[in-house]
Every structure is written in C-alpha cells, then in structure tokens.
Amino acid sequence: MMRPVVAILVSLNALLVLSSSQQWKRQEVPRVSLVLPPGTPSETVQIEYFASGPSGAFGRKTWPRKNLTAYDIDIFTNGRPATRMRVIAYLPGCEIVTLDFPLRGERVDQKLECKPLGSISLRGEIFPASIVRETPTKVDAMYFANWSQHFFGAPDGAGFLLGTAVPDENGEFEIKLPDLYRQSDMRDGEFRFFLQPVGHGDTIAQLKIVIPGAKNSEGLKVDSSYPAPVRFVAELP
C-alpha cells in the first residue's frame, strides 16, 4: 500500500516543483505591454527600445503588425531579466513618445498616449531629374533623433520613417512632415531623404540638401518651415 502513496507524493512534489519553476520564470522574465491609443492602426506604429540590467543591455525595434491593441515585449539580457526600459515611439499624427521606467520582474502595462501634433509641408526638387525617369521611384522621409543616443545611453540612435512621396518627371515632390519644431525636445534631430525604387529593391540614392556656397548636407534640421523648393542632389551609394 505504501508504493502508490509514495508515487502520489512524488508526483505531487514534482508538480509543485514544476509550478514553482514556472512561477519563478514568469517572475524572472518581465514582459512589457505597450498599449496603443484606441483606434490606432498598429501597423503604422514604430517603436524602438533599450533594455538594461545587471547582465548587460541591448536595443531593438518592433516590427509593424496589423490588428494589435498593444505590442508585447519580453525583456531578457544575457539570461537574466532587465531592470530598466527606455522607449521611443512614433505614432503618426502624434508627438513622439519617450518613456523611461524600471522593471521589477512582473508584467508592465504601459500606455502610449497620443498628443496631437500638426504637420508642415515640404516641397523638394531632385537633381539630376533624369534619375527619377530611369525607373519608378519614391522618396522616403525619415527622422533621425540625435538626442536618442543620450536618452538610450548607447552609440546607436533611433530613426523613424515619416512618409513617402512620388516625384514627378521633373524630380519635384511634396511631402508632409510632423511639426517636430513644436515639440521642442525633438529639435535636436534632422530629416533625411532617400530615393527608393517603387516596390522592393536597394536604395537608389541618398538625397542631400544643396546649400549654396557650402558642402551638401545629409540632413535637414528640424525647423518651423522651409523654403520652397528645397533642392536635393541624388548621391549614389
């Protein structure tokens, strides 16, 4: 009669150990849920984050996915849980969101709030215009956050795709950019522009800003307005 009792006790003990182990793992690995504002198309949201802890640090970005109400992130650095997380999130039509919060081994639900932000219009002109006639092209506008290196405490900064415009046969295009000048802590950044093939393929050229009497600039500083048109020269990679 003792053997069945012993077997039951051993089984119960194993279940307790397994349950304890699973509970420990759930507590050990913090999960962060970045909750989107209601009605936000999740595939338009861009998030970069930096996690750090006693075992090191790493930076990553989320990949756009449709039909989400939140982006869930498991934070683990070199086999141990992270203890701090810093987030930069771009939601179209909203101010750029920055978050810096501790992690204590449990699930964290963190809302990404949308503070509406207006836009400004930029008209551009690409030289030589012949480059846009050779193949169907588009212009991608990106924001490079110079301040993000200090925010993350890392050499790599954050960058976000803001929008796309299609140039005409004369190399002229118009694009809406978020009015980041009104969000004063975003002014330490610049807009950069890239000529891309329509569809898939490698970048055709970086569009550098023509500055009369000076070296062409890779980026356009964040400002409240721009002259029309801004002249770009296509520099092949």
C-alpha positions as CSV (number, residue, x, y, z in Angstrom):
1,M,0.0,0.0,0.0
2,M,2.9,2.3,0.6
3,R,4.2,2.3,-3.0
4,P,1.1,4.0,-4.5
5,V,1.2,6.6,-1.7
6,V,4.9,7.3,-2.3
7,A,4.3,7.5,-6.1
8,I,1.4,10.0,-5.5
9,L,3.6,12.1,-3.1
10,V,6.5,12.1,-5.6
11,S,4.1,13.2,-8.4
12,L,2.7,15.9,-6.2
13,N,6.1,17.1,-5.3
14,A,7.1,17.1,-9.0
15,L,4.1,19.2,-9.8
16,L,4.9,21.6,-7.0
17,V,8.5,22.0,-8.2
18,L,7.3,22.5,-11.8
19,S,4.7,25.0,-10.7
20,S,7.2,26.8,-8.6
21,S,9.7,26.8,-11.5
22,Q,7.1,28.2,-13.9
23,Q,6.1,30.8,-11.5
24,W,9.8,31.8,-10.9
25,K,10.2,32.0,-14.7
26,R,7.2,34.2,-15.1
27,Q,8.5,36.5,-12.4
28,E,12.1,36.3,-13.7
29,V,11.2,37.4,-17.2
30,P,9.5,40.7,-17.3
31,R,7.0,41.3,-20.1
32,V,6.2,44.9,-21.1
33,S,2.9,45.6,-22.9
34,L,2.9,48.9,-24.8
35,V,-0.7,49.7,-25.1
36,L,-1.8,51.7,-28.2
37,P,-4.4,54.5,-28.1
38,P,-7.9,53.3,-29.2
39,G,-8.3,53.2,-32.9
40,T,-4.6,53.4,-33.8
41,P,-3.7,51.3,-36.8
42,S,-0.9,49.1,-35.2
43,E,1.0,48.7,-38.4
44,T,1.7,52.4,-38.5
45,V,3.4,52.5,-35.1
46,Q,7.2,52.4,-34.9
47,I,8.8,51.6,-31.6
48,E,12.5,51.4,-30.6
49,Y,13.6,50.5,-27.1
50,F,16.6,49.9,-25.0
51,A,16.7,47.4,-22.1
52,S,19.4,47.2,-19.5
53,G,20.1,45.2,-16.4
54,P,22.9,43.5,-14.3
55,S,23.8,41.2,-17.2
56,G,24.1,43.9,-19.9
57,A,21.9,45.9,-22.3
58,F,20.5,45.7,-25.8
59,G,18.5,47.9,-28.2
60,R,15.8,46.6,-30.5
61,K,12.8,47.7,-32.5
62,T,9.3,46.2,-33.0
63,W,8.2,45.0,-36.4
64,P,4.9,46.5,-37.7
65,R,1.9,44.2,-37.3
66,K,-1.8,44.6,-38.0
67,N,-4.8,44.4,-35.7
68,L,-2.9,44.8,-32.4
69,T,-4.1,46.8,-29.4
70,A,-0.6,46.5,-27.8
71,Y,2.9,45.5,-28.6
72,D,4.1,42.9,-26.1
73,I,7.9,42.7,-25.4
74,D,9.8,40.1,-23.4
75,I,12.8,41.7,-21.9
76,F,15.8,39.4,-21.2
77,T,19.5,40.3,-21.2
78,N,22.1,37.5,-21.3
79,G,19.9,35.1,-19.5
80,R,18.7,37.5,-16.8
81,P,15.8,39.9,-16.6
82,A,16.3,43.6,-17.4
83,T,15.7,46.1,-14.7
84,R,15.2,49.2,-16.8
85,M,13.5,50.0,-20.1
86,R,13.6,53.1,-22.3
87,V,11.2,53.5,-25.2
88,I,10.8,55.9,-28.1
89,A,7.6,55.5,-30.1
90,Y,6.4,57.2,-33.3
91,L,2.6,57.3,-33.8
92,P,1.6,59.2,-37.0
93,G,-0.2,62.4,-36.1
94,C,1.1,62.4,-32.5
95,E,4.0,63.8,-30.6
96,I,6.9,61.4,-30.4
97,V,6.6,59.4,-27.1
98,T,9.5,58.8,-24.7
99,L,9.3,56.5,-21.7
100,D,11.8,55.5,-19.1
101,F,10.7,53.1,-16.4
102,P,12.0,50.4,-14.0
103,L,11.3,46.7,-14.4
104,R,10.7,44.5,-11.3
105,G,10.1,41.1,-12.8
106,E,6.4,41.3,-13.4
107,R,4.2,42.3,-16.3
108,V,4.1,46.0,-17.0
109,D,1.2,47.6,-18.9
110,Q,2.4,51.0,-20.2
111,K,0.1,53.2,-22.3
112,L,1.4,55.1,-25.3
113,E,-0.5,58.4,-25.2
114,C,-1.3,60.4,-28.4
115,K,-0.8,64.2,-28.0
116,P,-1.9,65.5,-31.4
117,L,0.8,67.1,-33.5
118,G,0.3,69.1,-36.7
119,S,2.3,68.9,-39.9
120,I,4.3,71.1,-42.2
121,S,4.6,70.8,-46.0
122,L,8.0,70.4,-47.7
123,R,8.4,70.8,-51.5
124,G,11.5,69.3,-52.9
125,E,13.3,69.2,-56.3
126,I,15.7,66.5,-57.2
127,F,18.8,66.9,-59.4
128,P,19.5,65.4,-61.8
129,A,15.8,64.9,-62.6
130,S,16.8,62.1,-65.1
131,I,17.3,59.8,-62.2
132,V,13.6,59.6,-61.5
133,R,12.8,58.8,-65.1
134,E,15.0,55.7,-65.3
135,T,12.8,53.6,-63.1
136,P,9.6,54.2,-61.0
137,T,10.8,55.9,-57.8
138,K,9.6,57.2,-54.5
139,V,11.1,59.5,-51.8
140,D,11.2,58.2,-48.2
141,A,11.5,60.8,-45.5
142,M,13.0,59.8,-42.2
143,Y,13.6,61.5,-38.8
144,F,16.9,60.8,-37.2
145,A,16.8,61.6,-33.4
146,N,20.2,62.8,-32.5
147,W,19.1,63.1,-28.9
148,S,18.2,59.4,-28.7
149,Q,21.8,58.4,-28.2
150,H,21.9,60.3,-24.9
151,F,18.4,59.1,-24.0
152,F,19.3,55.4,-24.6
153,G,22.9,55.8,-23.3
154,A,24.1,53.9,-26.4
155,P,26.0,54.8,-29.5
156,D,23.2,53.8,-31.8
157,G,20.3,56.3,-32.1
158,A,16.7,55.9,-33.3
159,G,15.2,56.7,-36.7
160,F,11.7,56.6,-38.0
161,L,10.1,56.5,-41.4
162,L,7.7,59.5,-41.6
163,G,6.2,59.2,-45.0
164,T,6.6,58.7,-48.8
165,A,6.1,60.9,-51.8
166,V,6.3,60.1,-55.5
167,P,8.4,62.7,-57.6
168,D,7.1,63.8,-61.0
169,E,9.2,63.6,-64.2
170,N,10.9,66.9,-63.3
171,G,12.1,65.5,-60.0
172,E,9.6,67.6,-58.0
173,F,7.7,66.2,-55.0
174,E,5.8,67.4,-51.9
175,I,5.5,65.6,-48.6
176,K,4.0,66.3,-45.2
177,L,6.4,66.2,-42.2
178,P,5.4,66.2,-38.5
179,D,5.8,69.6,-37.0
180,L,8.5,68.5,-34.5
181,Y,9.7,72.0,-34.0
182,R,6.6,72.5,-31.8
183,Q,7.8,69.5,-29.7
184,S,10.9,71.4,-28.5
185,D,12.8,68.4,-27.2
186,M,12.7,66.9,-30.7
187,R,14.6,69.7,-32.3
188,D,17.9,68.0,-31.8
189,G,17.3,65.8,-34.9
190,E,17.1,66.0,-38.6
191,F,15.1,64.9,-41.6
192,R,16.8,62.7,-44.2
193,F,15.5,61.7,-47.6
194,F,16.2,58.6,-49.7
195,L,15.3,57.8,-53.3
196,Q,13.9,54.3,-53.4
197,P,12.5,52.0,-56.1
198,V,8.8,51.5,-56.1
199,G,8.3,48.0,-54.8
200,H,11.3,46.2,-53.5
201,G,15.0,46.9,-54.0
202,D,18.0,48.6,-52.7
203,T,18.2,52.4,-52.0
204,I,18.9,54.2,-55.3
205,A,20.4,57.3,-53.8
206,Q,20.5,59.4,-50.7
207,L,19.1,62.9,-51.4
208,K,21.5,65.5,-49.9
209,I,20.4,69.1,-49.4
210,V,22.1,71.6,-51.7
211,I,23.4,74.5,-49.7
212,P,24.8,77.3,-51.9
213,G,28.4,78.1,-51.1
214,A,28.8,75.2,-48.7
215,K,29.0,71.4,-48.6
216,N,25.8,69.5,-49.3
217,S,24.1,68.4,-46.1
218,E,22.9,64.8,-45.4
219,G,20.0,66.1,-43.3
220,L,17.6,68.9,-42.9
221,K,17.5,70.4,-39.4
222,V,14.1,70.4,-37.7
223,D,12.6,73.8,-38.2
224,S,9.2,75.6,-38.3
225,S,9.2,76.0,-42.1
226,Y,11.3,75.5,-45.2
227,P,11.9,77.5,-48.3
228,A,10.2,76.2,-51.5
229,P,11.5,74.3,-53.1
230,V,14.3,72.6,-51.1
231,R,16.9,71.5,-53.7
232,F,18.3,68.0,-53.4
233,V,21.1,66.3,-55.2
234,A,21.0,62.5,-55.7
235,E,24.2,60.9,-54.4
236,L,24.5,57.2,-55.4
237,P,25.7,54.8,-52.7
